[in-house]
Amino acid sequence: MQENLKKFYFFSLSLYFIIILVLAYFIFLRNDLNENPINPRLREDLSKRGNIYDRHGEILAKNINSKRFYPQGEILAQTIGYDDLIYGKYALEDSLDKFLRYKKGFSNLGEFYKFLKIKKSKKGNDCFLSIDLKLQKRAYELLRDQRGAIIALQPQTGEILVLASSPSFNPNYLKRYLGRDNYFGSPFLNRALEGLYPPGSTFKLYTLAIALEEGLNENNFKIYCPGYLDIGNYRIHEAEGIAHGKVDLREALIYSCNVAFAKMAIDLGKEKFSALAGRLNLTHPIDFILPNQGGNFPSLESLTPSILSQSAFGQGEIIITPFRMALICSIFANQGKIMSPYILSKVKNFSGETIFEEKPKVYLKVLNKDLALKAKGIMFEVVEKGTGQRARLENIKVGGKTGTAENPKGIPHAWFVGFAPIDVPKILVCVILENSGYGGLKAAPLAREIIKEYFKK
């Protein structure tokens, strides 16, 4: 009897230790269960949630009593998003939740160690964005009552300065907008990151990058433009049938000659034309803290001569986001390199200690810097004497490219993408206005205003 009791004692003790090990595993190692949204322990006390600031310390999201408040209202709504106990989380309020949320305890060994070492936090961490609120306000003011987007970034670092999208919504009055997308014009769509549009002639920058890499220049590429080009049974037209006459590679971009770029793509061939799209991963979202859309680029098999020629100037099957078009433009603004874009600059805990800080990283090297410098010089001429003259500024040299994208549903979309100052660009701006007409007339002036605001003292 005594021997049996002894066996039962050790058996029970073993079960006890197994239960302790299982509990320890779920408490310290299985963070996914601890952070699962259906976990009732996670119901948040919004009064202790961390704040969100712009690059200059201007408040973008804070707590008032037990409710989240957004002082900027519609101006940055699709980017900051919302945190609502009924409707959930959206945009950065969702993406940054692991930093902003106040944690009552610990969910892994690392947090347990901190819990023992330092006094308990009184609130969540504060997040500081690269967004410049002054520029953001100006961008939204310029977009008001129009459908479109403006994105601005620093091409040498990848820092996002502006993400403006219109129409927008006021996250402080969320219930008013939910379920009424059509009435308000899709206000929850971040057109800068998720809006897909034919890029029109801004995409000539893509074709130009390939042409330069393949050794084309103003000496070995010249063509006569009578205002149209027949490719099989398909005819390419210039805007309003304008005949550019004799143009070389440089003049083709300055005056935005469709015929020249169509011929350029045909000469390069579909394999070379497609290769850069693969390197840029154009059809997939980019690694970024906010949701963004991959575009559409025709498959190699579908690139018939007519589709290839249309693709060279951003028509046909090509659709792209303003975000991606800005990154393509940054090739020329940043010595042939695209930097990894980012919007979260740093995170500080309740003690003011920086616990995260982003560093600039190269995303992709596309061109050697001499070729990028050459293209940058041509883009300066686009603004000085070509289609982009409405982006000119008196004391600041601007480079850019206009676009007028044909739209099967009506009036063309207006595009402009450019940067300044031309020597060492500090800001790059991309503008898209839906159904607004010519990019040089409608989008270029908005980019000029953003650049001018940036350089205000």
N, C-alpha and C positions, 0 to 999 in steps of 0.2 A: 504493500500500500504506500509506504514511504517513498519507494522507488518510483512509483507512478506519479505521485504528487510532485516529485522532483522533476520528472520529464515534462509534466504539464506546466510547471513554473517556467522552465527554460523555453518551452514552446510559446507561452504567453509573452515572455520577455522578448523573444524574437519578433513576434507579431507587432509588439509595441515599437520596437526599433524600426521595423519596416514602415510602419505608419508615419513615424517621425521623418524618415528619409523621403517618403513620398510627399509629405507636406512641405518639407524643405525644398524639394525639387520644384514644386509648383509656386512656392513663395519667392524663391530666389532666382530661379532659372527660367521659368516660363512667363516672360514678360508679356507675351501675346495674350495670355488669358487675363492677366492683371489689367491690361489696357484695352481689352475687348469692349466695344461700345455698349454691349448688352449687360455688362457688369454693373449691377445696381450701385456698387460703391463709387462708381465714377460720376455720379450725378454731381455736376460742378457747382461750386460756390463762386459765381461770377464776380463777387465783390473782391475776391483775392486773385483774380486773373491778372497776368502781367500786361503792361501797356505796350503799344506799338508806336514808334516814332519815325519821323523822316530823318534824312541825313544831317539836318541841322537841329534836331531835338524838338521839332514841332510835333504836337500830339496828333496821332491818327486814329487811335482806338484806346479807350480807357473805360473804367467802371464808375458808374454812379449808383450808389447803394448796391443792389443786387442785379443790376442790369447793365449790359454792355452799351456804350455810347460812342457814336462816331461823329466827332465835331465837324468833319469835312463833308458830311452828307453824300451827295451824288458824285463828288469830284473824283473819288478814288474807289468807288464802291465795288467794281468787279475785281479789283486787285486785293483790297483789304478783306472784302467779303463781309460775313456776319457770324456771330455766335449767339444762338438763340436757344433757350431751353426747350422750346416747342419745335422749331423748324431745323434745328441742328446747326452744323458749321459749313462754311463755304469759303473758298479761295484761301488767302493766307491765314485766316482764323482757323482753318482746318489744317493746312500744311505746317503751321508753326505751333500746333497745339501741344506738342511734346515739350516745347519751351515755355509757352504762356500759361499752361495749366498749373494751378497750385496743387501740389501733391501732399496729401496728409501724412503719408508714411514713406515707405521705400518699396521698390519692386525688384531689386537685384542686389547682389553682394556689394557692388560699387556704391550704390545709394545707401546701403546699410552702413557702410564704413563712414560715409559723409555724415550720416545721421548721428553716429556716435561721436564723430570728431568735432562737428560744429553745431551751433545752436540751430534750432529748427527754423525753416524759412517762414516768413509771415505772408508771403504772396508768391505768385509765379514770377518767372523771369521776364525782363523787358527786352523787346526786340527792336533793333534799329535798322531801318531800311536804307537803301541807296537812293530812294526816291527823293527828288527835290520838290517840295510842296509848292514853292513859288512857280516853278516851271509847270508843274502838274495843273495848277489853277489856271494858268494862262492857256494851256493846251485845251482844257475842258471849256473854257470861255470861247475859244476859237471854234470848237466843234459844236457848241450848243445849237440845238434845233436842226442839226444835220446828222445823218447816219455815217459813221466812219470811225477812224482811230488815228491816234498819234503815238508813236513810240520814240523815245530819245534815249541814247546810251552814250557812254564814254568808250570809244572804240579801242583805246589802248589798255583798258582794264576789264571791260565787259560789264561795268556797273550800269544798271538800268536807272535812268533819271526820271523818265515819264512813261506811264502806261495809261493812256486816256482812251476811253471808249464811249461812244454816244449812239443811241440813247442810253441813259443810266437809270439807277434807282437810288432811293434813299434808304439805307439799311436801318435807320431809326424808325421807319414806318413800313416795315417789311410786309405786313399782312396786306397792304394796299396793292402790292404788285404780284403776289404769288397767284399763279393760275391765270394771269392776264397778259401773257407774253405778247400775243398778237396786238392787243390794245396799246401796249407801251412800246412796241417795236423791238422785242427781244432784249430787254434791258440787262438780263443776266449773262448775255453773251459778251465775253471779253473779245471784242473785235480785233484788238491788237495781237492777241495770242491765238485766237481760235477762229477768226473770220477768214474764210477762204475765198480768194478772188483771183481772176486772171491778172497777172502783173503788168500786162502791156509792155510798153517800151522800157520800163525800169529793168526788165529781164535782159535787155541788151547788155547789161553789165556782166551777166553770167556768160553770154556768148563772147563778149570782149575778153574775159579772162581766159577762155579756151583759145581764142585766136592769138592772143599775145603769147601764151605758153607754147603754141605751135609755130611761133616765129613770124606771124603776119604783122605787117606794119604799113605805114603810109607809102612806103616805097614799092612794096611788092603786092599790095592790094589796092586796086583802083577799078572803078566800075562807072558806067554811065547809067543814070537813073532817069527814065522817061516818065516816071510817075506810076509805073506798074511793072510787074514781072510775071510772065506766064511760066508755070511749072506743070507740064502735062496739060490737063484740062482745067487746072486751077489758076486763077489770076490773083496775085497780090497787089494791093493798092496802097499808095501813100495817102496820108490824111488829106482830104479834100482834093485828091488827085495832083498834088504838087509835084512837079518834076524838078529834082535836085540837080540834074545835069551830071557833070563829072565829079565824083567824090572819092576820096581815099579813106583809109581806116579811121583817121582822126575826124574828118568831116562827117563821116557816117554817124558817129556818136553825137557830135555837136548839133547836127541838124536832124537827128533821129530818123535816118533813112531806112525804112523797112526793106526796100529792095536790096540795099547793100548788105544788111544783116542776113537776109534770106539767102543771098548768094554765098555769103561767108559760111553759113551753116552747111550748105550743100557742098562747098569746097572742102570743109573740114571732115564731113562724113558723119554718119549717125553714131558710129562707135565712139569716136572722140567726143562728140556732142553729149552723149549719155554718160561718159565716164565721170565727169565732174559731179553730176547729180548723184551718182553712187558714192563718191567720196564725201559729199555734203550730206548724204543720207536724207535727201529732200522729202522722201515720201513717208518718213517716220517722225514722230515728235522728238524734240531735242531734250536732253537731260536738263530739267529746269524745275524749280520748286513749285511752279504753278502749271496746271494743265495747258497744253498747247497742241496744235494740230500739225500732223504731217501733211504735205501737199499732194498733188497729183502730177506725175511726170510720165509721159508716154513710154511704154515698154519699147525695147530695142526692135522687136518684131513689128510693132505698129508704126514705127517712124518711116513712113513712106516719104518720098520727096516733098509732097505738099504739106504733110504734118510737120516734117523737119523744118521746112522753111518758115511756117507759122510759129513754131516753137521758138525760133531764133529771136523773135521780138515779142514773146510772152503771150501769144494767143494760142488757138487750137485747144489742146487738152490740158494745158498747164494751169494749175491753180496753186496759190501759195498764200501764206499769212504775212501780214506786215512785219511781224517778228522775224520771220525767216528772210524777208527781203532786206531788212536792216542788217542782218548778219552777212548777207552776200555783199552788200555795199561796204561793210567794214573791212573786207579784203583789201580794198584800195586805200582806205583811211588808215590802216594799221600795218603798212609794209608787207602786205600779202598774207597776214595772219588774221584768223578769227579767234577772239578770246571767248572763253566760256562765259555766257551771260549769267549774272546773278543779281538778286534784289535784296537778300538778307546780308547785311554788312557785319553785324555783330550782335551778340546776346550778352546781357549783363544780369547777374543774379541780384537777390534782394540786398546784398551788401555792397553792390556797385562793382563787383569783380567781373571782369570780362571772361566768360566761360566758352565763347566761340567767336572767332573772327575769320571772315572770308579773305582769301588771298587770290589775286588774279592768276588765271591759268590759261595756257594756250589750248584752244579747242581743236584747231586745224590749221596747218600751213598749206596755202593754196598756190601762191605765186612767189617768185623771188622778189626782193624789195625793189629792184630796178624796174621790173615790169609793172609793179604796183605803183611806183612813182610816176611812170609814164602815163598810166591810166588816170591817175589823180590829176595830172596836168591837163588831160583832155576834158575831164569832168569840170575843171575850173573854167575852161573855154565854153562848155555847155551853158554855164551860168552867166558868163561874161557876154557872149554874143550869140548863143544858140537858143534852144527851146526853154531854158531855165532862167531867163533873165529876170523874171519876177521874184526870184530868190536872192537877188543881189543886195548887198549891203555896202554902204559907202566906205566904211573904214575896216571892213573885215572881208577877207577873201573866202568865198564860198565855192565848193564844188558839188555837183549833183547830177541827177538824171530825172527827167520827167517821164510820165507814162499816162497814156490814155487807153484804157482797156475796154475793148468792145464787150458789150453786155447784151446777150440775147433777149433779156427781159426789158430793155429800154435804153435810156441814156447811158453813155459810157461812165466807167468809174475813173476818177482822177487820182493820179499818184504823183508823189515826189519823194525822192530819197537823196540825201546829201549831207555834207559835213563842213565844219569850219573850226579854226582857220585852216587854210589849205596846206600850210607847211607842216604843222604838227596838230592834226585835228583833235579837239577836246570834246566836241559834241557831234553826234550823228543823229539825224532826224528822219523818220519815215512817216509820211502822211498818206492816208487813203480816205477819199470821200466818195461814198456810194452815189451813183447816178448824178454826177455833178459836171461831167463834160471834160474839157481838156485839162490835163495835169498841170501844164505850164501856166494856165490861167487861174485855176482854182486851188490846187494843192501847194504849188510852189510858194505863194504868198504866206501861207500858214507856217510852212517850215521856216521862212525868213523871220517871222515874228517870234518863233520859239528860239531861234539862234540869237536874235537881237536881245531877247529877255535874258538868255543865259549870260551874255557878256555885259549886261548892265552893271554898273558899279554901285 
